[in-house]
């Protein structure tokens, strides 16, 4: 990259939302659009009927794009046009923060995930496959659509919707059935498709004045209308999952951390944050993005006077926060060594040159770094 060129912008997570007819995925999608945590959201559907668009009639649905307000956009496409519309939605002018693809009518969820992972678009990153299940009709749906087991087996997050209509014993049976498919996905319960958006994407941070000066939106009115009891509601949604925060001022050992990431437990849905690998790469901090089994690192140079810290947040359902924290602590360079190459290097200057042993320890990490494209 030319040193004078602007820095590469952050990649946009693309989330695949799947589920059979009646599961409630459309309700969940509209919930995310109403409670989007400040994000500008792009939605890709096969039919605009999935989206609540007030006072608007859309004709020639496939190939159309409409504004949903709040900077959000919706495209109606077929599978052959998916790459084209992803290119459109990831242009800087669209200024989107997250993209959600509703799988129904477009392609099977596995096919969509393959298309995303194989995409040459440098501006997107896989954001996970979310499978919505009608808990009240799970047995009947399984009978009509036995392929649901395949979908559950590859999902990164399973949302058991309509759990208010079943007993706790039935919910336990469904969770066991999901696990029996070989799925290691996090499983959360929901009613009316209401899940915490922060399970799927981070809140938007907009220091500029546009968010302070923008026109009052339909979403603002909805949120204002439901302000009473909103804290209790948010707390209820957050109770559906656990999060673990980990901070270390001691560099992480690359081999140990990769060992942790390669064997991360079932139910751990997302990991996000930044990693200091110390002598492994003294010039860069590494952004870590993991969803389900997907993993990617993105190096960037340390800023002047930036504290050299590892800061991670882990999100999942049914996870053991204390155990995860201890396992991450054991990945630090000054933890009790379990291999000859993990000697502490606290006394080493940050400006000291890397040696061959430290470079080799980074090979496992570098396998998950996407190669940059030319800024032509």
C-alpha positions in Angstrom: 0.0 0.0 0.0 1.2 3.5 -0.7 2.1 5.1 2.6 0.2 8.3 1.6 -3.0 6.4 0.8 -5.8 6.4 3.4 -5.9 3.4 5.7 -8.0 0.4 4.7 -11.5 0.7 6.2 -13.0 -1.9 8.5 -14.5 -4.9 6.9 -18.3 -5.3 7.1 -19.7 -8.4 8.7 -22.2 -10.3 6.6 -24.6 -12.4 8.6 -26.7 -15.2 7.1 -30.2 -15.5 8.6 -31.9 -18.9 7.9 -34.9 -20.8 9.1 -37.9 -22.7 7.7 -41.3 -21.1 7.0 -42.9 -20.1 10.3 -39.8 -20.1 12.4 -39.9 -16.4 13.0 -36.8 -15.3 11.1 -38.7 -12.4 9.4 -39.8 -11.2 12.9 -36.2 -11.5 14.1 -34.9 -9.6 11.1 -37.4 -6.7 11.6 -36.4 -6.7 15.3 -32.8 -6.2 14.3 -33.8 -3.4 12.0 -35.7 -1.7 14.9 -32.9 -2.3 17.5 -29.8 -2.0 15.4 -27.5 -0.5 18.1 -26.9 2.6 15.9 -25.7 0.6 12.9 -26.5 1.3 9.3 -27.7 -2.1 8.1 -27.9 -3.5 4.6 -30.5 -6.3 4.1 -30.5 -8.7 1.2 -33.7 -10.6 0.6 -35.4 -12.4 -2.2 -38.7 -10.6 -1.7 -39.4 -7.2 -0.1 -42.4 -8.8 1.6 -40.0 -9.9 4.4 -39.3 -6.3 5.4 -41.7 -3.9 7.1 -41.6 -0.9 4.7 -44.2 1.6 5.8 -46.0 3.8 3.2 -44.0 2.4 0.3 -45.0 0.2 -2.7 -42.2 -1.5 -4.5 -42.5 -2.9 -8.0 -40.0 -5.0 -10.0 -38.7 -6.5 -6.8 -35.7 -8.4 -7.9 -32.8 -6.1 -8.6 -34.3 -3.2 -6.6 -32.8 -1.3 -3.7 -34.9 0.8 -1.3 -34.0 2.9 1.7 -35.3 1.8 5.0 -34.4 5.1 6.7 -31.7 5.5 9.4 -29.1 5.0 6.6 -30.3 1.3 6.2 -30.8 -0.2 2.7 -32.6 -3.2 1.4 -31.9 -5.1 -1.8 -34.1 -7.8 -3.4 -31.9 -10.1 -5.4 -31.6 -13.6 -6.7 -28.5 -15.8 -5.9 -26.8 -15.0 -9.2 -26.7 -11.3 -8.3 -25.5 -11.7 -4.8 -21.9 -10.8 -5.5 -23.0 -7.7 -7.5 -25.2 -6.4 -4.7 -22.6 -7.1 -2.0 -20.2 -5.0 -4.1 -22.9 -2.2 -4.2 -23.6 -2.4 -0.5 -19.9 -2.3 0.5 -19.1 0.8 -1.5 -18.0 3.7 0.7 -21.0 5.8 -0.4 -23.4 3.3 1.2 -21.7 3.7 4.6 -23.1 0.5 6.0 -21.9 -1.2 9.2 -23.4 -4.6 8.8 -25.2 -6.7 6.2 -27.8 -9.3 6.8 -28.8 -11.9 4.1 -32.2 -13.6 4.6 -31.6 -17.1 3.1 -35.1 -18.1 2.2 -35.8 -17.9 -1.5 -32.2 -17.1 -2.3 -30.2 -20.3 -1.7 -29.6 -22.9 1.0 -27.7 -21.6 4.0 -24.7 -23.8 3.3 -24.5 -22.5 -0.2 -24.7 -18.9 0.9 -21.9 -19.5 3.5 -19.7 -21.1 0.8 -20.3 -18.1 -1.4 -19.3 -15.6 1.3 -16.2 -17.5 2.3 -15.2 -17.8 -1.3 -15.9 -14.1 -2.1 -13.2 -11.9 -3.5 -14.8 -8.8 -2.0 -12.1 -7.4 0.4 -14.6 -5.3 2.2 -16.7 -8.1 3.8 -16.0 -10.6 6.5 -18.1 -13.6 7.4 -20.5 -12.7 10.3 -22.0 -16.1 11.1 -24.9 -18.4 10.1 -27.9 -17.9 12.4 -30.6 -20.6 12.2 -34.0 -19.7 13.6 -36.1 -22.6 14.9 -39.8 -22.7 15.8 -39.5 -24.4 19.2 -43.2 -25.0 19.4 -43.2 -26.9 16.1 -39.7 -28.4 16.1 -40.8 -32.0 15.8 -43.3 -31.3 13.0 -40.8 -29.2 11.1 -38.2 -31.9 11.4 -40.7 -34.4 10.0 -41.5 -32.1 7.0 -37.9 -30.9 6.5 -35.3 -33.6 7.6 -32.6 -31.4 6.1 -33.0 -29.1 9.1 -30.5 -31.4 10.8 -27.9 -30.4 8.2 -28.7 -26.7 8.7 -28.3 -27.0 12.5 -25.1 -28.9 12.1 -23.4 -26.0 10.2 -25.0 -23.1 12.1 -22.9 -20.8 14.3 -25.9 -19.6 16.4 -29.2 -21.4 16.9 -32.2 -19.2 18.0 -34.9 -21.3 19.6 -37.9 -19.0 18.9 -41.3 -19.1 20.5 -40.1 -20.8 23.7 -42.9 -19.1 25.6 -45.2 -21.8 24.0 -43.3 -24.8 25.3 -42.4 -26.2 28.7 -38.9 -26.2 30.1 -38.6 -30.0 29.6 -39.4 -29.7 25.9 -36.8 -27.0 25.5 -34.2 -29.3 27.1 -35.2 -32.0 24.6 -34.8 -29.7 21.7 -31.4 -28.5 22.8 -30.3 -32.2 23.1 -31.7 -32.8 19.6 -29.7 -29.8 18.3 -26.5 -31.1 19.9 -27.1 -34.6 18.5 -26.8 -33.2 14.9 -23.1 -32.6 15.7 -23.7 -28.8 16.1 -21.3 -27.0 18.3 -23.4 -23.8 17.9 -24.4 -21.5 20.8 -28.1 -22.0 21.4 -30.3 -19.2 22.8 -34.0 -18.9 23.6 -36.2 -16.1 22.3 -39.8 -15.0 22.1 -41.1 -13.0 19.2 -37.7 -13.1 17.6 -36.2 -10.8 20.2 -32.5 -11.3 20.6 -29.9 -8.8 21.7 -28.3 -7.3 18.6 -24.9 -7.3 20.3 -24.9 -11.0 19.9 -24.5 -10.5 16.2 -22.7 -7.2 15.8 -21.1 -4.4 17.8 -22.8 -1.1 18.5 -21.9 1.7 16.1 -19.5 4.3 17.4 -20.1 7.6 15.6 -18.0 10.5 17.1 -19.0 12.8 14.3 -21.9 15.2 14.7 -24.2 13.4 12.1 -25.8 11.2 14.8 -26.4 14.2 17.1 -27.9 16.4 14.3 -29.8 13.8 12.2 -33.6 13.9 11.8 -35.7 12.0 14.3 -36.3 8.6 12.8 -39.1 6.0 13.0 -36.7 3.8 15.1 -36.3 6.7 17.6 -40.0 6.9 18.0 -40.3 3.2 18.5 -37.6 3.2 21.1 -39.0 6.2 22.8 -42.4 4.6 22.9 -41.0 1.5 24.5 -38.7 3.4 26.9 -40.7 2.3 30.0 -39.3 -1.0 31.1 -36.7 -1.0 28.4 -33.9 -1.6 30.9 -35.6 -4.7 32.2 -36.2 -5.8 28.6 -32.6 -5.3 27.6 -31.5 -7.1 30.7 -33.8 -10.0 29.8 -32.3 -10.3 26.3 -28.8 -10.1 27.6 -29.5 -12.9 30.1 -29.8 -15.3 27.2 -26.0 -15.3 26.8 -22.8 -14.8 28.7 -19.8 -12.6 27.8 -16.3 -12.7 29.1 -13.8 -9.8 29.0 -10.1 -10.5 29.1 -7.3 -7.9 29.2 -3.6 -8.6 29.5 -0.6 -6.2 29.5 1.6 -9.3 29.0 2.0 -10.4 25.4 0.2 -13.6 24.3 2.1 -16.6 23.1 1.1 -17.3 19.5 1.2 -21.1 19.8 -0.7 -21.2 23.0 -3.4 -18.8 21.8 -3.9 -20.8 18.6 -4.2 -23.9 20.7 -7.0 -22.2 22.6 -8.7 -21.0 19.5 -8.5 -24.4 17.8 -10.2 -26.1 20.7 -12.6 -23.5 21.8 -15.7 -24.9 23.5 -19.2 -25.5 22.2 -21.5 -22.6 22.8 -18.8 -20.0 22.2 -20.3 -17.9 19.4 -18.1 -14.8 18.9 -14.6 -13.6 19.9 -13.6 -10.0 19.1 -10.7 -7.8 20.1 -7.0 -7.1 19.7 -4.0 -9.3 20.5 -0.4 -8.3 21.3 1.9 -11.1 20.3 5.0 -9.3 21.7 8.2 -10.6 20.1 6.1 -12.5 17.5 5.4 -9.2 15.7 6.6 -6.1 17.5 5.3 -3.8 14.9 1.6 -4.8 14.9 -1.4 -5.4 17.0 -3.7 -8.1 15.6 -7.5 -7.7 15.4 -9.2 -11.0 16.1 -12.6 -11.9 14.6 -14.1 -15.3 15.3 -17.6 -16.5 14.6 -18.4 -20.1 15.2 -15.5 -22.0 13.6 -14.6 -19.1 11.4 -11.4 -17.2 12.4 -9.5 -14.3 11.0 -6.7 -12.0 12.2 -6.0 -8.6 10.8 -2.6 -6.9 11.7 -2.3 -3.1 11.9 0.6 -1.0 13.1 0.7 0.1 16.7 -0.2 3.7 17.1 2.3 6.1 18.7 2.1 5.7 22.5 -0.7 3.1 22.2 -0.8 0.8 25.3 0.4 -2.6 24.3 -2.5 -4.7 25.5 -4.5 -7.7 24.6 -8.2 -7.0 24.9 -10.7 -9.7 24.0 -14.5 -10.2 24.5 -16.0 -13.7 24.2 -19.7 -14.2 23.8 -21.7 -17.4 23.9 -24.4 -19.4 25.6 -23.7 -22.2 28.2 -20.1 -21.2 28.5 -18.0 -21.2 31.7 -16.6 -17.6 32.1 -14.1 -18.5 34.8 -12.7 -21.4 32.8 -12.4 -19.3 29.7 -10.6 -16.6 31.6 -8.1 -19.1 33.1 -7.5 -20.7 29.7 -6.7 -17.3 28.2 -4.5 -16.3 31.1 -2.5 -19.5 30.5 -1.8 -18.3 26.9 0.3 -15.4 28.1 4.0 -15.5 27.7 4.7 -15.4 31.4 2.4 -18.3 32.2 4.0 -21.5 33.4 5.8 -22.8 30.3 4.6 -26.1 28.8 6.9 -26.1 25.9 10.5 -25.1 25.3 9.6 -22.2 23.0 7.5 -20.3 25.6 10.2 -18.6 27.7 9.2 -15.2 29.1 10.5 -12.2 27.3 9.3 -9.4 29.6 12.8 -7.9 29.7 13.1 -7.6 25.9 12.7 -4.1 24.4 9.7 -3.6 22.1 12.1 -2.3 19.5 14.3 -5.4 19.5 14.5 -7.4 16.3 12.5 -10.5 15.8 14.4 -13.8 15.7 13.6 -16.8 13.6 12.1 -18.7 16.5 9.6 -15.9 17.2 8.7 -15.6 13.5 8.1 -19.3 13.3 5.7 -19.1 16.3 3.5 -16.8 14.3 3.0 -19.2 11.4 -0.2 -20.5 12.9 -1.6 -17.0 13.3 -0.6 -15.9 9.8 -2.6 -18.7 8.2 -5.7 -16.7 9.2 -4.6 -13.3 7.9 -6.3 -12.4 4.7 -3.8 -11.4 2.0 -4.1 -7.7 1.1 -5.3 -6.7 -2.4 -3.7 -3.9 -4.4 -5.2 -0.5 -3.9 -5.6 0.1 -7.6 
